[in-house]
């Protein structure tokens, strides 16, 4: 995941304008956005992390760091202003410290344990500046100097402020203020001669001298190509030059130092295509032999100095022995090796002082041209591989992984010449080979106890410093109250002297002034010059100093219009145009307006979901405050999402669509009103006899309708309520008649109040309709409590059944409401279950439906308690039956 850090020059000189009409700072902002668009074309850019640093002091100069989002980065980029000094040295040190802040915590540098190229965090710093003089509070500087002191823990372990996977590139803007008549030079972009150029070359980058917008776009495309995962290494030649080739041209056979003798280039560390993370086995050795008695670690250079010998050697690779292969960036060294056209010859590489008894050290790999002669690769092998690889080859092929005593002695002698930090890598390699455990578990890694404890302490300090800096990023600097006036010493102003007039006359006459007297230095102590507060809105109608010189005439016309306005008696302190004029940058800042507005009144119904004050969409609901019915989320069977609610085919494909009622009292699909019945009329005896012969309905009628769980059993009252709700609200008349006929066929003895709920209003029959009591006398008398004593036994039984069903429906609604509430407070549910009316079968069926309702909301604990409650009812009924049988 590469880190792209933009260091933008915000000195006052960036306000100069080009012939395009834009300032240097505007061009820098546009260059960053163009770079991000070009980088976004690469699929590998998904893991990029962008940072933004300007030339302000720490921590205010860090605009976007490790924790800031992409939106914060873009906002801070647009808000940059050029009003400071060119403190590029301090800003570069801030950028490097920001990148190195977390390296000791993650252990990427691996101090004292070898350099692992596959442990890297590639970073590119892109500086955009105008290339002017380096200015600071101490004066003008000719050379770039980075501060030596830094709050970063562990900075003394590396000589340079940067690391080997960090490169610096600079875009120096040289676009003139007047359009040039001469044509632009074709070809590549030349480097700049500003002080930042040597710093770029040291880190492995370069600078670009930009003279036009076309050259700027060309540089940005080049920078996008520079984003590669790799580390920078110094390659230096040791020993004599290789013998010239027979067909080499004459100009190549020249003596003296050449460009390929010393190269400062990158080696590409390709990530694994499966995991996306580089994988390696062997480190690059340190430039010192680790001493277990040393209390400190010697500082290392940022880039390892690797020496290569031009003596031809045979490349060595053994099966099952891992090695690392890295491609070199094109350079004069790679060009020279490829021109020799010797893909079967390699040059060994060394690190000075890496061995115990040798200045040059032992070889840890070799440089070799690829077979196709299109690139040069660096092969990193085990330390002193010419000795180790033959031993491992004999172990595999000759000894069959059963080493002899002589082989073990040779292997022990090799371990004495190998740096101790190679033990871990060698142990992993032997495990991959399938060899036995040839290394003791108690072998030391070469670091003393004091060094290990010091590194742990640095890791903890780095974590604290990281958290502290992250907390400070984003805070605005406190503006100064004013400019303090310094007392410059002994002389006093002539105006402060009593003989000021005499001195003035003497100066006019040409006479020499008298010596000045000393002034008390504490007279002007603490005096400050006030600064203009840009945050205050100018009051041009009250303060004449707030009127710019160019706006004086316009302001006079506004004030004249305000004075001569006869419709308003009093003078206004502002103009109507100024009242509604808002800068373009603040037009979208509606959040501050909402904060300053008065608090609105609370909603009349607090249970309704709150509406957000959204910009452009006032109908957007707050999804966090909405209650979601989980029963609607787990609907089985075909959903028919493309059908309209009024389409009859939507109802015939499955069961009726489930609807939720607003209140337990609205379960019958109509507004609830207290029942108002007409006065009872004399009932003929024929009606009584006819009702005696009517068949007795069951206490609970189970409709086998398909609801959310198709084929399950539900109570009749709920099914009828849902049927009537859909018939009255959504469906056409034909569909409603179909539902009513379905209800009539299943239950002919259903109360007339339930079957024709849509035809009555407030308990009274509509006009043109006979009262329901004249169709069925028994039904009419059921609504009159004082008349129950005149009912026949069949009608009385039906009345009890109706009242039982009504009570159970209300209990079911209350219990369902309690089930839907979050939490595990189920005491009220069991309190309501004890109030169920009806026979034993009625209670059992009611309890089974409640268990199914709890299963819809996945209330496992409640289901277990309900099943135990159901089992207690069964046991109680069995005991009662047993007692009845004994009696």
Secondary structure, DSSP 8 states (H G I E B T S, - for coil): --EEEEEE--BGGGG-B-TTS-BHHHHHHHHHHHHHHHHTTSGGGGG-EEEEE-SS-TTTTEEE-SS--HHHHHHHHHT----B---HHHHHHHHHHHHTTTHHHHT-S-TTS-B-TTS---EEEEEEE----EEETTEEESS----S--S-TTGGGBSSSS-TTEEEEEEEE---SS--SS----SS-----STHHHHHHHHT--EEEE-SHHHHHHHHHHHHHH---EEEEEEEEESS-----TT--GGG---S--GGGEEEEEEE----TTTSS------B--SS---TT-SS---B-SS-EEEEE-S-B-----TT---EEEEE-S-HHHHHHHHHT-TT-EEEEEETT-SSS-SS----EEEEE-TTSS-EEEEE-STTHHHHHHHHHHHHHTSTT---HHHHHHHHHHHHHS-GGGHHHHHHHHHHHT----S-TT---S--HHHHHHHHHHHHHHHHHHHHHHHHTT------SEEE-----S---GGGSTTHHHHHHHHHHT----------TTTTTT-EEE---TTS---TTT-GGGS-GGGHHHHHHHHHHHHT-SS-SS--SS-HHHHH---GGGTT-HHHHHHHS------S-TTS--B---SS-TT-B-GGG----GGGTS--S---TTS-TT-THHHHSSS------SSGGGTTSS--------------HHHHHHHHTS----SS--B----SSTT--B-HHHHHHHHHHHHHHTS-HHHHHHHHHHHHHH-TT--HHHHTTTTEETTEE-TTS--HHHH-HHHHHHT-GGGGGGS-HHHHHHHHHHHHHHHHHHHHHHHHHHHHSSSS--HHHHHHHTT--S-HHHHHHHHHHHHHHHHHTT-HHHHHHHHHHHHHHHHHHHHHHHHHHH-
